Amino acid sequence: MIKKAIAAFFSVLVFSSLLTACNTTRGVGEDIQEGGSAISGAATKAQQ
């Protein structure tokens, strides 16, 4: 019984860590995308 409770606790802990990592990765991807858009806009202005 105690082993199942400990296993369930660690499973929830690992699952919540994975969800947090996904959100962090998404945030980094959005930041990189915004940086790429800024560079693209600057290059377009430089060509004009």
PyMOL commands that place a pseudoatom at each C-alpha (Angstrom):
pseudoatom trace, name=CA, resn=MET, resi=1, chain=A, elem=C, hetatm=0, pos=[0.000, 0.000, 0.000]
pseudoatom trace, name=CA, resn=ILE, resi=2, chain=A, elem=C, hetatm=0, pos=[2.755, 2.445, 0.924]
pseudoatom trace, name=CA, resn=LYS, resi=3, chain=A, elem=C, hetatm=0, pos=[4.764, 1.470, -2.166]
pseudoatom trace, name=CA, resn=LYS, resi=4, chain=A, elem=C, hetatm=0, pos=[1.770, 2.326, -4.378]
pseudoatom trace, name=CA, resn=ALA, resi=5, chain=A, elem=C, hetatm=0, pos=[1.368, 5.704, -2.668]
pseudoatom trace, name=CA, resn=ILE, resi=6, chain=A, elem=C, hetatm=0, pos=[5.048, 6.502, -3.132]
pseudoatom trace, name=CA, resn=ALA, resi=7, chain=A, elem=C, hetatm=0, pos=[4.911, 5.401, -6.765]
pseudoatom trace, name=CA, resn=ALA, resi=8, chain=A, elem=C, hetatm=0, pos=[1.827, 7.546, -7.358]
pseudoatom trace, name=CA, resn=PHE, resi=9, chain=A, elem=C, hetatm=0, pos=[3.511, 10.555, -5.732]
pseudoatom trace, name=CA, resn=PHE, resi=10, chain=A, elem=C, hetatm=0, pos=[6.615, 10.243, -7.887]
pseudoatom trace, name=CA, resn=SER, resi=11, chain=A, elem=C, hetatm=0, pos=[4.484, 9.690, -10.993]
pseudoatom trace, name=CA, resn=VAL, resi=12, chain=A, elem=C, hetatm=0, pos=[2.623, 12.941, -10.340]
pseudoatom trace, name=CA, resn=LEU, resi=13, chain=A, elem=C, hetatm=0, pos=[5.912, 14.704, -9.654]
pseudoatom trace, name=CA, resn=VAL, resi=14, chain=A, elem=C, hetatm=0, pos=[7.448, 13.514, -12.931]
pseudoatom trace, name=CA, resn=PHE, resi=15, chain=A, elem=C, hetatm=0, pos=[4.278, 14.291, -14.901]
pseudoatom trace, name=CA, resn=SER, resi=16, chain=A, elem=C, hetatm=0, pos=[4.086, 17.839, -13.535]
pseudoatom trace, name=CA, resn=SER, resi=17, chain=A, elem=C, hetatm=0, pos=[7.770, 18.369, -14.332]
pseudoatom trace, name=CA, resn=LEU, resi=18, chain=A, elem=C, hetatm=0, pos=[7.174, 17.289, -17.916]
pseudoatom trace, name=CA, resn=LEU, resi=19, chain=A, elem=C, hetatm=0, pos=[4.268, 19.704, -18.282]
pseudoatom trace, name=CA, resn=THR, resi=20, chain=A, elem=C, hetatm=0, pos=[6.376, 22.546, -16.916]
pseudoatom trace, name=CA, resn=ALA, resi=21, chain=A, elem=C, hetatm=0, pos=[9.175, 21.690, -19.351]
pseudoatom trace, name=CA, resn=CYS, resi=22, chain=A, elem=C, hetatm=0, pos=[6.739, 21.785, -22.274]
pseudoatom trace, name=CA, resn=ASN, resi=23, chain=A, elem=C, hetatm=0, pos=[5.528, 25.243, -21.303]
pseudoatom trace, name=CA, resn=THR, resi=24, chain=A, elem=C, hetatm=0, pos=[9.087, 26.468, -20.903]
pseudoatom trace, name=CA, resn=THR, resi=25, chain=A, elem=C, hetatm=0, pos=[10.062, 25.075, -24.303]
pseudoatom trace, name=CA, resn=ARG, resi=26, chain=A, elem=C, hetatm=0, pos=[7.044, 26.739, -25.909]
pseudoatom trace, name=CA, resn=GLY, resi=27, chain=A, elem=C, hetatm=0, pos=[8.034, 30.068, -24.350]
pseudoatom trace, name=CA, resn=VAL, resi=28, chain=A, elem=C, hetatm=0, pos=[11.573, 29.791, -25.673]
pseudoatom trace, name=CA, resn=GLY, resi=29, chain=A, elem=C, hetatm=0, pos=[10.234, 28.972, -29.140]
pseudoatom trace, name=CA, resn=GLU, resi=30, chain=A, elem=C, hetatm=0, pos=[7.995, 32.034, -29.084]
pseudoatom trace, name=CA, resn=ASP, resi=31, chain=A, elem=C, hetatm=0, pos=[10.917, 34.235, -28.008]
pseudoatom trace, name=CA, resn=ILE, resi=32, chain=A, elem=C, hetatm=0, pos=[13.079, 32.908, -30.835]
pseudoatom trace, name=CA, resn=GLN, resi=33, chain=A, elem=C, hetatm=0, pos=[10.250, 33.450, -33.315]
pseudoatom trace, name=CA, resn=GLU, resi=34, chain=A, elem=C, hetatm=0, pos=[9.827, 37.071, -32.188]
pseudoatom trace, name=CA, resn=GLY, resi=35, chain=A, elem=C, hetatm=0, pos=[13.583, 37.614, -32.538]
pseudoatom trace, name=CA, resn=GLY, resi=36, chain=A, elem=C, hetatm=0, pos=[13.496, 36.189, -36.065]
pseudoatom trace, name=CA, resn=SER, resi=37, chain=A, elem=C, hetatm=0, pos=[10.614, 38.488, -36.979]
pseudoatom trace, name=CA, resn=ALA, resi=38, chain=A, elem=C, hetatm=0, pos=[12.551, 41.494, -35.697]
pseudoatom trace, name=CA, resn=ILE, resi=39, chain=A, elem=C, hetatm=0, pos=[15.607, 40.525, -37.759]
pseudoatom trace, name=CA, resn=SER, resi=40, chain=A, elem=C, hetatm=0, pos=[13.450, 39.956, -40.834]
pseudoatom trace, name=CA, resn=GLY, resi=41, chain=A, elem=C, hetatm=0, pos=[11.797, 43.366, -40.391]
pseudoatom trace, name=CA, resn=ALA, resi=42, chain=A, elem=C, hetatm=0, pos=[15.175, 45.069, -40.013]
pseudoatom trace, name=CA, resn=ALA, resi=43, chain=A, elem=C, hetatm=0, pos=[16.472, 43.371, -43.170]
pseudoatom trace, name=CA, resn=THR, resi=44, chain=A, elem=C, hetatm=0, pos=[13.411, 44.469, -45.131]
pseudoatom trace, name=CA, resn=LYS, resi=45, chain=A, elem=C, hetatm=0, pos=[13.862, 48.080, -43.983]
pseudoatom trace, name=CA, resn=ALA, resi=46, chain=A, elem=C, hetatm=0, pos=[17.569, 47.954, -44.917]
pseudoatom trace, name=CA, resn=GLN, resi=47, chain=A, elem=C, hetatm=0, pos=[16.719, 46.823, -48.474]
pseudoatom trace, name=CA, resn=GLN, resi=48, chain=A, elem=C, hetatm=0, pos=[14.375, 49.771, -49.016]
for i in range(1, 48): cmd.bond("trace and resi %d" % i, "trace and resi %d" % (i + 1))
show_as sticks, trace
zoom trace
